[in-house]
Amino acid sequence: MVRAQMQAGRLNDLLGVAQSGGRARYVLYHPGFTRSGDLSPMPAPLRAALKLAARVAARPVEESIRPIDDWIDHPPPAPLTAVDRDRELPMSFPTLDPEAARRLVRETERLL
């Protein structure tokens, strides 16, 4: 489950890179561990561990979404902005590789 979520996040980053450059502004945002989501599909021991960890280390939803309001009111000037837990990432960050984004687009088009 965690591996699938990490892969989905990576693909989302690459799609942001692939789509940036037009009129729309893209913000890739990872808020960090947030107290949200439905834990019911998970095994009981994992649910209990996540609930405990969330009480100690997770941010409330209200705090995690606060930056989104600001971006809506004041969009970043750059075509693509990547933020991980309140820290802006450089566009040279490995998960924002333009060649990997182009490859994703090519492979997606090939599959479709």
C-alpha positions in Angstrom: 0.0 0.0 0.0 2.8 2.5 0.9 4.7 1.5 -2.2 1.7 2.1 -4.4 1.1 5.5 -2.8 4.8 6.4 -3.3 4.7 5.4 -6.9 1.5 7.4 -7.5 3.1 10.4 -5.9 6.1 10.1 -8.2 3.9 9.8 -11.3 1.9 12.8 -10.2 5.2 14.8 -9.9 6.2 13.7 -13.4 2.8 14.7 -14.8 3.2 18.1 -13.3 6.6 18.5 -14.9 5.2 17.2 -18.2 2.2 19.6 -18.2 3.9 22.7 -16.9 4.9 25.5 -19.2 1.5 26.5 -20.4 -0.8 29.2 -18.9 -1.8 27.1 -15.9 0.4 27.1 -12.8 1.1 23.8 -11.2 1.8 23.3 -7.5 3.0 19.9 -6.4 2.3 19.7 -2.7 3.1 17.0 -0.2 1.8 18.1 3.2 3.4 15.3 5.1 1.8 12.9 7.6 -1.8 14.2 8.0 -4.6 12.9 10.2 -7.0 12.0 7.3 -8.3 9.1 5.4 -10.2 6.0 6.0 -8.2 3.3 7.8 -10.9 0.7 7.8 -9.5 -1.4 4.9 -6.3 -2.0 6.8 -5.6 -4.8 9.2 -6.5 -4.0 12.8 -2.8 -3.9 14.1 -1.8 -1.5 11.4 -4.9 0.7 12.0 -4.0 0.9 15.7 -0.4 1.7 15.0 -1.3 4.5 12.5 -3.9 6.0 14.9 -1.3 6.1 17.6 1.4 7.6 15.3 -1.2 10.1 14.0 -1.9 11.3 17.5 1.8 11.9 18.1 3.2 13.1 14.7 0.5 13.8 12.2 -0.7 17.3 11.3 -4.4 18.1 11.4 -6.1 18.5 8.0 -6.8 22.2 8.6 -3.0 22.8 9.0 -2.1 20.7 6.0 -4.4 22.5 3.6 -3.7 26.0 4.8 -1.0 26.6 2.1 -3.5 25.7 -0.6 -5.7 28.7 0.2 -2.7 31.0 -0.1 -1.8 29.5 -3.5 -5.3 30.0 -4.8 -5.3 33.6 -3.6 -1.7 34.3 -4.7 -0.5 31.8 -7.3 3.2 31.3 -7.5 4.8 33.1 -10.5 6.7 30.0 -11.7 4.9 27.5 -14.0 5.8 24.7 -11.6 6.3 24.8 -7.9 7.1 21.8 -5.8 6.6 21.9 -2.0 7.3 19.1 0.5 6.2 19.8 4.0 6.5 23.6 3.8 9.9 23.4 2.0 10.1 24.5 -1.7 12.1 22.0 -3.7 14.5 23.0 -6.5 13.4 22.1 -10.0 16.6 20.0 -10.2 15.2 17.7 -7.5 15.5 14.0 -8.8 11.7 13.3 -8.8 11.2 16.3 -11.1 13.4 15.0 -13.9 12.1 16.4 -17.3 13.4 13.4 -19.3 11.6 11.0 -17.0 8.4 13.1 -17.5 8.8 12.9 -21.3 9.3 9.2 -21.0 6.1 8.9 -19.0 4.2 10.8 -21.6 5.6 8.7 -24.4 4.8 5.4 -22.6 1.3 6.6 -21.7 0.6 7.5 -25.3 2.0 4.2 -26.5 -0.3 2.3 -24.1 -3.3 4.3 -25.1 
